[in-house]
Amino acid sequence: EDTKLRAWTYQEILQHSAILSSLKDQAADEKLVFQIYYDFSEKVSKMQGYRTLALNRGEKIGALKISFEHNLDKILRFFAIRFPQKNSYIEEAISQAVKKKILSAMERRIRTELTEDAESGAISLFSENLRNLLLVPPLKGKTVLGFDPAFRTGAKLAVVDETGKLLTTQVIYPVKPASAGQIAQAKEDLAALLGQYEVEIIAIGNGTASRESESFVAEILQDFPDVSYVIVNESGASVYSASELARHEFPDLTVEKRSAISIARRLQDPLAELVKIDPKSIGVGQYQHDVEQNALKKSLDQTVESCVNLVGVNVNTASKHLLTYISGLGPTLAQNIVNYRAEHGPFTSRKELMKVPRMGEKAFEQSAGFLRIPDGKNPLDNSAVHPESYPIVERMAKDLKCSVADLITDKALKKKLKLTDYLTDK
């Protein structure tokens, strides 16, 4: 119960003790994933997050035994000085308290803190990697052929136009164990697709048979100098293609063909396509199953939401799933926007959103600034400027004797503005 002694012991372990791991049960680690931790030692002060998570997992499956190594003599001497009575009963009480109570309590505390720090670091890294992936600039205005490689079952191809609309799908057998005849036929089929649909770029998934498929594509493209190819990370494509969302989008296609469409689209617009997939399935983090799942989900959902709202979405092309990430819009309102669009055609202004069923003033206020209308009547409808602030921008344009469209596109005009002239109480 001596708080000073406990604090000193905690600091002593934190700075000078080591955490050890040894093999507990070889059968629990058949693939030797934890082999480097069979005889492992590291000072607590130098433990890295990924090692902590690895030790925790190895211990959880029964492969590793975790322990600590302390300078026990030093700790006991420090306690003895605190209680200087020369008494064998006191010495025994100190020894029992330190070995059986205090050290084990401190070890639990330190392992909990190491785990919390490791999980926090892993979640932050996961979120940062996800953010970087989602914010890869889109490849606008290109007809793309998605190429989902495979050895035995053949490569699945999908051609999508510049808006992501599916044009056709096909299966070819471009790599062994396919026969020479099948490979020759695959060359003809791919060349025909490139010519017929005027494909500008091929997106090749980076999974099984990717390298062999890349060689095959590179050979074909010698006859198509205007067509290029790029290797695309296909993590999560199979998760999407088996999902209810994919079945709703393409009910008549096989899972593999849906995967090829996803590969093509994630090159065209990574954000719009990747939001359809559970972030944990995109493959941009380590030890994702070892961290606190609710904290991970919350962090990743916030990352997706912030990316979508940072970029904004085209309200005339966005899917229901993408719209649900916009502030103020839930699944019902997102579906209502899609239904209204299907019935009445493209939105021509943000104000028209108020006609969507259940779009109240509050939802409009929250969402309007993130919804873009590229070819709307008002050029500000395709900007991050909120409708509430349109009068300010219009006043700026009037003062500069130019149009709002000119003010948006001309950097020189913007530099002439004295922003303090437009401050309001809001």
C-alpha positions as CSV (number, residue, x, y, z in Angstrom):
1,E,0.0,0.0,0.0
2,D,3.1,2.3,-0.1
3,T,2.4,4.5,-3.2
4,K,6.0,5.8,-3.4
5,L,7.4,2.2,-3.4
6,R,4.9,1.2,-6.1
7,A,5.8,4.2,-8.2
8,W,9.5,3.5,-7.9
9,T,9.0,-0.2,-8.7
10,Y,7.0,0.7,-11.8
11,Q,9.7,3.1,-13.1
12,E,12.4,0.5,-12.4
13,I,10.6,-2.1,-14.4
14,L,9.8,0.3,-17.2
15,Q,13.4,1.5,-17.6
16,H,15.5,-1.6,-16.7
17,S,13.5,-4.8,-16.9
18,A,13.2,-7.0,-20.0
19,I,10.2,-8.8,-21.5
20,L,11.0,-12.4,-22.6
21,S,9.2,-15.0,-24.8
22,S,9.9,-18.7,-25.2
23,L,8.3,-21.6,-27.1
24,K,5.4,-23.1,-25.2
25,D,3.8,-25.4,-27.8
26,Q,5.3,-26.0,-31.3
27,A,2.0,-27.6,-32.4
28,A,0.2,-24.3,-32.0
29,D,2.5,-22.6,-34.5
30,E,2.5,-25.1,-37.4
31,K,3.6,-22.5,-40.0
32,L,6.4,-21.2,-37.7
33,V,4.9,-17.7,-37.9
34,F,6.3,-16.9,-34.4
35,Q,9.7,-18.6,-34.8
36,I,11.7,-15.4,-34.2
37,Y,10.0,-15.1,-30.8
38,Y,10.9,-18.7,-29.6
39,D,13.9,-17.2,-27.7
40,F,13.3,-13.4,-27.6
41,S,14.3,-10.7,-25.1
42,E,13.8,-7.0,-25.3
43,K,14.0,-4.2,-22.8
44,V,10.5,-2.9,-21.9
45,S,11.6,0.6,-22.7
46,K,12.5,-0.4,-26.3
47,M,9.5,-2.6,-27.1
48,Q,8.0,-1.7,-30.5
49,G,4.3,-1.9,-31.0
50,Y,4.3,-4.6,-33.7
51,R,6.4,-6.9,-31.4
52,T,3.9,-6.4,-28.6
53,L,1.0,-7.4,-30.8
54,A,2.9,-10.4,-32.1
55,L,3.8,-11.6,-28.6
56,N,0.1,-11.1,-27.6
57,R,-1.1,-13.2,-30.5
58,G,1.5,-15.9,-30.0
59,E,0.5,-16.2,-26.3
60,K,-3.2,-16.2,-27.2
61,I,-2.9,-19.2,-29.5
62,G,-0.7,-21.0,-27.0
63,A,2.5,-21.0,-29.0
64,L,4.5,-18.6,-26.7
65,K,5.1,-18.1,-23.0
66,I,5.7,-14.5,-22.0
67,S,7.6,-13.5,-18.9
68,F,9.7,-10.7,-17.4
69,E,13.3,-10.5,-16.3
70,H,13.9,-8.1,-13.4
71,N,16.9,-6.9,-11.3
72,L,15.3,-8.6,-8.3
73,D,18.2,-8.0,-5.9
74,K,18.1,-4.2,-6.5
75,I,14.3,-4.1,-6.0
76,L,14.5,-6.0,-2.7
77,R,17.4,-3.8,-1.5
78,F,15.3,-0.7,-2.1
79,F,12.4,-2.2,-0.2
80,A,14.7,-3.2,2.7
81,I,16.0,0.4,3.0
82,R,12.4,1.6,3.2
83,F,11.8,-0.7,6.1
84,P,15.2,-0.8,7.9
85,Q,14.1,-3.1,10.9
86,K,16.5,-6.1,11.1
87,N,13.8,-8.7,11.4
88,S,13.6,-11.9,9.4
89,Y,9.7,-11.7,9.5
90,I,9.8,-8.3,7.9
91,E,12.4,-9.5,5.3
92,E,10.1,-12.5,4.4
93,A,7.1,-10.2,4.2
94,I,9.0,-7.9,1.8
95,S,10.2,-10.9,-0.3
96,Q,6.7,-12.4,-0.6
97,A,5.0,-9.1,-1.3
98,V,7.5,-8.2,-4.1
99,K,7.6,-11.6,-5.8
100,K,4.0,-12.7,-5.5
101,K,2.1,-9.4,-5.5
102,I,3.9,-6.3,-6.6
103,L,5.9,-7.5,-9.5
104,S,3.0,-9.5,-11.0
105,A,0.7,-6.4,-10.6
106,M,3.3,-4.2,-12.3
107,E,3.8,-6.7,-15.1
108,R,0.1,-6.8,-15.8
109,R,-0.1,-3.0,-15.8
110,I,2.9,-2.6,-18.1
111,R,1.7,-5.2,-20.5
112,T,-1.7,-3.5,-20.6
113,E,0.0,-0.1,-21.3
114,L,2.3,-1.7,-24.0
115,T,-0.8,-3.2,-25.7
116,E,-2.8,0.0,-25.6
117,D,0.1,2.0,-27.1
118,A,0.7,-0.7,-29.7
119,E,-3.0,-0.9,-30.7
120,S,-3.3,2.9,-30.8
121,G,-0.2,3.0,-33.1
122,A,-1.5,0.2,-35.3
123,I,-4.9,1.9,-35.7
124,S,-3.3,5.3,-36.5
125,L,-1.1,3.7,-39.1
126,F,-4.0,1.7,-40.6
127,S,-6.1,4.9,-40.8
128,E,-3.3,6.9,-42.4
129,N,-2.6,4.2,-45.0
130,L,-6.3,4.0,-45.7
131,R,-6.5,7.7,-46.1
132,N,-3.6,7.8,-48.5
133,L,-5.2,5.0,-50.6
134,L,-8.6,6.6,-50.7
135,L,-7.2,10.0,-51.8
136,V,-5.2,8.6,-54.8
137,P,-6.3,11.0,-57.6
138,P,-9.0,9.5,-59.9
139,L,-8.2,8.6,-63.6
140,K,-11.0,10.6,-65.3
141,G,-12.3,10.1,-68.8
142,K,-10.6,6.7,-69.6
143,T,-12.1,3.5,-70.9
144,V,-10.5,0.8,-68.7
145,L,-10.2,-2.9,-69.0
146,G,-10.1,-4.7,-65.6
147,F,-7.9,-7.8,-65.7
148,D,-8.4,-10.3,-62.8
149,P,-5.6,-12.9,-63.2
150,A,-5.7,-16.6,-62.4
151,F,-3.9,-19.7,-63.4
152,R,-6.4,-22.6,-63.6
153,T,-9.7,-20.8,-63.9
154,G,-8.7,-18.3,-66.5
155,A,-8.4,-14.5,-66.3
156,K,-11.6,-12.6,-65.9
157,L,-11.9,-9.4,-68.0
158,A,-14.3,-6.5,-67.7
159,V,-14.4,-3.3,-69.8
160,V,-15.9,-0.2,-68.2
161,D,-16.5,3.2,-69.9
162,E,-15.2,6.5,-68.6
163,T,-18.1,6.7,-66.1
164,G,-17.5,3.2,-64.7
165,K,-20.5,1.7,-66.6
166,L,-19.9,-2.0,-67.5
167,L,-19.6,-2.6,-71.3
168,T,-18.7,-6.3,-71.5
169,T,-17.1,-9.2,-69.6
170,Q,-15.1,-12.2,-70.9
171,V,-12.9,-15.0,-69.6
172,I,-9.6,-15.9,-71.3
173,Y,-6.8,-18.4,-70.6
174,P,-3.6,-16.4,-71.1
175,V,-1.1,-18.4,-68.9
176,K,-0.1,-22.0,-68.2
177,P,-1.5,-24.5,-67.4
178,A,-3.6,-23.3,-70.4
179,S,-2.7,-25.0,-73.7
180,A,-0.8,-23.2,-76.5
181,G,-4.1,-23.1,-78.4
182,Q,-5.9,-21.4,-75.5
183,I,-3.1,-18.9,-75.0
184,A,-3.2,-18.0,-78.7
185,Q,-7.0,-17.6,-78.5
186,A,-6.6,-15.4,-75.4
187,K,-4.3,-13.1,-77.4
188,E,-6.9,-12.8,-80.2
189,D,-9.7,-12.2,-77.7
190,L,-7.8,-9.5,-75.7
191,A,-6.8,-7.7,-78.9
192,A,-10.4,-7.8,-80.2
193,L,-11.6,-6.2,-76.9
194,L,-9.0,-3.5,-77.0
195,G,-9.9,-2.6,-80.6
196,Q,-13.7,-2.9,-80.3
197,Y,-14.1,-0.8,-77.1
198,E,-11.2,1.6,-77.7
199,V,-9.7,0.7,-74.4
200,E,-7.1,3.2,-73.2
201,I,-5.6,1.5,-70.1
202,I,-5.6,-2.0,-68.6
203,A,-5.8,-2.5,-64.8
204,I,-4.2,-5.8,-63.8
205,G,-4.9,-7.1,-60.3
206,N,-1.8,-7.9,-58.3
207,G,-2.9,-11.3,-57.0
208,T,-2.2,-14.8,-58.2
209,A,-0.7,-15.0,-61.7
210,S,-0.2,-11.3,-61.8
211,R,3.4,-11.4,-63.1
212,E,2.6,-13.9,-65.8
213,S,-0.5,-11.9,-66.8
214,E,1.6,-8.7,-67.0
215,S,4.0,-10.4,-69.4
216,F,1.1,-11.5,-71.5
217,V,-0.5,-8.0,-71.6
218,A,2.9,-6.3,-72.3
219,E,3.3,-8.6,-75.4
220,I,-0.1,-7.8,-76.7
221,L,0.4,-4.0,-76.2
222,Q,3.3,-4.0,-78.6
223,D,0.6,-3.8,-81.3
224,F,-1.4,-1.1,-79.3
225,P,1.1,1.7,-78.7
226,D,-1.7,4.0,-77.4
227,V,-2.8,1.6,-74.7
228,S,-0.9,1.3,-71.4
229,Y,-1.3,-0.9,-68.3
230,V,-0.9,-0.5,-64.5
231,I,-0.8,-3.0,-61.7
232,V,-3.6,-2.4,-59.2
233,N,-3.9,-3.5,-55.6
234,E,-6.8,-6.0,-55.7
235,S,-7.1,-6.4,-51.9
236,G,-10.8,-6.6,-51.0
237,A,-12.0,-7.1,-54.6
238,S,-13.2,-10.6,-53.8
239,V,-14.9,-9.4,-50.6
240,Y,-16.8,-6.8,-52.6
241,S,-17.7,-9.2,-55.4
242,A,-19.3,-11.6,-53.0
243,S,-21.1,-8.9,-51.1
244,E,-24.8,-8.1,-51.2
245,L,-24.0,-4.7,-52.8
246,A,-22.2,-6.4,-55.7
247,R,-25.1,-8.8,-56.1
248,H,-27.4,-5.9,-56.3
249,E,-25.3,-4.1,-58.8
250,F,-24.6,-7.1,-61.1
251,P,-27.1,-9.8,-60.3
252,D,-26.4,-11.7,-63.5
253,L,-22.6,-11.9,-63.2
254,T,-20.3,-14.4,-61.5
255,V,-18.3,-13.4,-58.5
256,E,-15.0,-13.4,-60.5
257,K,-16.4,-11.1,-63.2
258,R,-17.6,-8.6,-60.5
259,S,-14.0,-8.7,-59.2
260,A,-12.6,-7.6,-62.6
261,I,-15.1,-4.7,-62.6
262,S,-14.0,-3.6,-59.2
263,I,-10.3,-3.7,-60.3
264,A,-11.1,-1.5,-63.3
265,R,-13.2,1.0,-61.3
266,R,-10.7,1.3,-58.4
267,L,-8.2,2.6,-61.0
268,Q,-10.8,5.1,-62.3
269,D,-11.9,6.4,-58.9
270,P,-10.3,4.7,-55.9
271,L,-12.5,6.5,-53.4
272,A,-15.9,5.7,-55.0
273,E,-15.0,2.1,-55.4
274,L,-13.1,1.4,-52.1
275,V,-15.9,2.8,-49.9
276,K,-18.0,-0.3,-51.0
277,I,-15.5,-2.5,-49.2
278,D,-15.1,-3.0,-45.4
279,P,-11.9,-1.0,-44.7
280,K,-10.4,-4.0,-42.8
281,S,-10.5,-6.0,-46.1
282,I,-8.5,-3.5,-48.1
283,G,-5.2,-4.8,-46.7
284,V,-3.4,-1.6,-45.6
285,G,-2.7,-2.5,-41.9
286,Q,-0.9,-5.0,-39.7
287,Y,-2.3,-7.0,-36.8
288,Q,-5.8,-5.7,-37.5
289,H,-7.4,-8.7,-35.8
290,D,-5.3,-8.2,-32.7
291,V,-6.4,-4.7,-31.9
292,E,-9.6,-3.6,-30.2
293,Q,-12.2,-4.1,-33.0
294,N,-14.6,-1.3,-32.1
295,A,-11.8,1.3,-31.8
296,L,-10.5,0.1,-35.2
297,K,-13.9,0.2,-36.9
298,K,-14.6,3.7,-35.5
299,S,-11.2,5.1,-36.6
300,L,-11.5,3.6,-40.1
301,D,-15.1,4.7,-40.6
302,Q,-14.1,8.3,-39.5
303,T,-11.2,8.1,-42.0
304,V,-13.5,7.1,-44.9
305,E,-16.1,9.7,-43.9
306,S,-13.5,12.5,-43.7
307,C,-12.0,11.5,-47.1
308,V,-15.4,11.5,-48.8
309,N,-16.4,14.8,-47.3
310,L,-13.0,16.3,-48.1
311,V,-13.3,15.4,-51.8
312,G,-17.0,15.7,-52.1
313,V,-19.2,13.6,-54.4
314,N,-20.9,14.1,-57.7
315,V,-24.5,13.9,-56.7
316,N,-25.5,12.8,-60.2
317,T,-23.2,9.8,-60.4
318,A,-22.6,8.8,-56.8
319,S,-23.9,5.4,-55.6
320,K,-26.1,5.1,-52.6
321,H,-23.2,3.6,-50.7
322,L,-21.0,6.5,-51.3
323,L,-23.7,9.0,-50.4
324,T,-24.2,7.5,-47.0
325,Y,-20.8,8.7,-46.0
326,I,-21.8,12.3,-46.6
327,S,-22.5,14.3,-43.4
328,G,-26.2,14.6,-42.8
329,L,-27.2,11.7,-45.1
330,G,-28.1,8.3,-43.9
331,P,-29.0,5.2,-45.9
332,T,-32.6,6.2,-46.4
333,L,-31.9,9.7,-47.6
334,A,-29.1,8.4,-49.8
335,Q,-31.5,6.0,-51.4
336,N,-34.1,8.7,-51.9
337,I,-31.5,10.9,-53.7
338,V,-30.7,7.9,-56.1
339,N,-34.5,7.3,-56.6
340,Y,-35.2,10.9,-57.3
341,R,-32.3,11.1,-59.8
342,A,-33.6,8.0,-61.6
343,E,-37.1,9.4,-61.8
344,H,-36.4,13.1,-62.6
345,G,-33.0,12.9,-64.3
346,P,-29.8,14.7,-63.1
347,F,-29.9,17.4,-60.5
348,T,-29.2,20.9,-62.1
349,S,-28.8,22.7,-58.8
350,R,-28.2,22.1,-55.1
351,K,-31.5,23.8,-54.3
352,E,-33.2,20.9,-56.2
353,L,-32.1,18.5,-53.5
354,M,-34.7,20.1,-51.2
355,K,-37.3,18.3,-53.4
356,V,-36.0,14.9,-52.4
357,P,-38.3,13.2,-49.9
358,R,-37.2,13.6,-46.3
359,M,-34.5,16.1,-47.2
360,G,-35.2,18.6,-44.4
361,E,-33.4,21.9,-43.8
362,K,-31.0,20.4,-41.3
363,A,-29.9,17.6,-43.5
364,F,-29.5,20.0,-46.4
365,E,-27.5,22.4,-44.3
366,Q,-25.1,19.5,-43.2
367,S,-24.7,17.8,-46.6
368,A,-25.0,20.5,-49.3
369,G,-21.4,21.7,-49.2
370,F,-20.1,18.2,-49.9
371,L,-22.5,17.4,-52.8
372,R,-21.2,18.5,-56.2
373,I,-23.1,19.2,-59.4
374,P,-20.4,19.5,-62.2
375,D,-22.6,21.0,-64.9
376,G,-25.1,22.8,-62.8
377,K,-26.7,26.2,-63.5
378,N,-24.6,27.8,-60.8
379,P,-20.8,27.2,-60.9
380,L,-20.7,27.3,-57.1
381,D,-22.7,24.1,-57.0
382,N,-19.5,22.3,-58.1
383,S,-17.4,23.8,-55.3
384,A,-16.9,23.4,-51.6
385,V,-18.7,26.7,-51.0
386,H,-21.9,26.1,-49.0
387,P,-25.1,27.6,-50.4
388,E,-25.3,29.8,-47.3
389,S,-22.2,31.6,-48.4
390,Y,-23.1,32.1,-52.1
391,P,-24.1,35.7,-51.5
392,I,-20.6,36.5,-50.2
393,V,-18.9,35.0,-53.3
394,E,-21.4,36.8,-55.5
395,R,-20.5,40.1,-53.8
396,M,-16.8,39.4,-54.3
397,A,-17.4,38.9,-58.0
398,K,-19.5,42.0,-58.2
399,D,-16.7,44.1,-56.5
400,L,-14.1,42.7,-59.0
401,K,-16.5,43.3,-61.9
402,C,-16.3,39.7,-63.0
403,S,-18.5,36.6,-63.1
404,V,-18.5,34.0,-60.4
405,A,-17.2,31.4,-62.9
406,D,-14.2,33.7,-63.6
407,L,-13.6,34.2,-59.9
408,I,-13.5,30.4,-59.4
409,T,-11.0,29.7,-62.2
410,D,-8.8,32.8,-62.2
411,K,-6.1,32.8,-59.4
412,A,-5.1,36.3,-60.2
413,L,-8.6,37.6,-59.5
414,K,-8.7,35.8,-56.1
415,K,-5.4,37.4,-55.1
416,K,-7.0,40.9,-55.5
417,L,-9.6,40.1,-52.8
418,K,-9.2,41.7,-49.4
419,L,-10.9,39.0,-47.3
420,T,-11.4,41.2,-44.3
421,D,-14.0,43.2,-46.3
422,Y,-16.2,40.2,-46.3
423,L,-16.2,39.2,-42.7
424,T,-19.6,38.8,-41.1
425,D,-20.8,37.8,-37.6
426,K,-21.0,34.2,-39.0
